[in-house]
């Protein structure tokens, strides 16, 4: 009986395999040539979709490519997202990005395994799919491409690892190895996110750059002291990362304000580092203090508007004050914080999208937790009347969430973008200041077009998963 059971199981496994292979045969994806692709770059019935990691889409050169960035007009759908999108949300999520079964979807990647996987997924779901396998040839010719002006600010695990190993990855000119900081609140010994960290990384306590009760930037002398004790000179190449992306970007902004000339963001933090199978450790690393920063702090005061009076004066001169708080905070239903008593927003504020709570900026993240394609964010802002040529200042409750928006504008080269550091916290402390309170209004929340469900890594659904 036991042998019969084994035989039955074997026959069933073979049957399943044949069905599986049959499904694969039905989802064979055709290739598109470089000539055909170039003829259809501006065809509204075609969607060109880049499936590579963020750093390559943003502007870094792919392996063996003469130019960096993405095919002009391409949107992004990184292959790895397939592991995170809720299956019940998939169709809605891609439709929000304009991906429909009426369009011809042209996916491209320099990693042909990833390209095969993502095209098989979409073909299996009934989409009209083509695969473009000649991207390196495209990048090495004179076909149109785009990249962000300051793409180098957002780096990948492979870039960081190369720099730590003494190599000179693209855009890196320092003779020093970069200094890596894991950023979170509290001392290293109490920080859960520092308990396991990138090998060689130091901890950076956010209290070293800001202080209560407003949680604005601390006095220059205080910040200078804290940078020096952590061995940070203006010429020190710094890479920051954090479990919650906005913590690292808050510190990146502060370091720019202070005058650190080369500070970069590990997009995706420890998760992408571990996924790349790079080394971690649990020991507490202590940096060597230095005596001189190399310039006066702040070297770049223009990146901040500190308090409400300055914000109001700038508004009168045309500043657009943009809220990155939740919709319920923006409409005055909640304050968002246990230490901020009043509800409302600064008068004249424009909602710039945010997240689910005061510790979240999920409208700005892709399914894998990395930064969303800035072009998608800029398109959302456009619906709110925000343009790249505007003078803009982002704010939230105390400045963390606003750093995500500000960082995107810096990568893209926006020339007049700031953070209003005082945020709603400083504004609500003065009862005489004008307040926007929409709690009784009938305004509808704009969609962030980014509903992929809960982030839970899962196997894919296609033959190539």
Buried (B, 14 or more C-beta within 10 A) or exposed (E): EEEEEEEEEEEEEEEEEEEEEEEBEEBEBEEBEBEEBBEBBEEEEBBBBBBBBBBBBBBBBBEEBEBBBBBEBBBBBBBBBBBBBBEEBBBEBBEBBEBEEEBBBBBBBBBEEBBBBBBBBBBBBEBBBBBBBBBBEBBEEEBEBBBBEBBBBBBBBBBBBBBBEEEEBBBBEEEEBBBBBBBBBBEBEEBEBBEEBBBBBBBBBBBBBBBEEBBBBBEBEBBBBBBBBBBBBBBBBBBBBBBBBBBBBBBBBBBBBBBBBBBBBBBBBBBBBBBEEBEEEEEBBEBEEBEEBBBEBBBBEEBBBBBBEBBBEBBEEEBBBBBBBBBBBBBBBBBBBEEBEBBBBBBBBBBBBBBEBBEBBBBBBBBBBBBBBBBBBBEBBEEEEBEBEBBBBBBBBBBBBBBBBBBBBBBBEBEBBBBBBBBBBBBBBEEEBEBBBBEEEEEEEEEBBBBBBEBEEEEBBBBBB
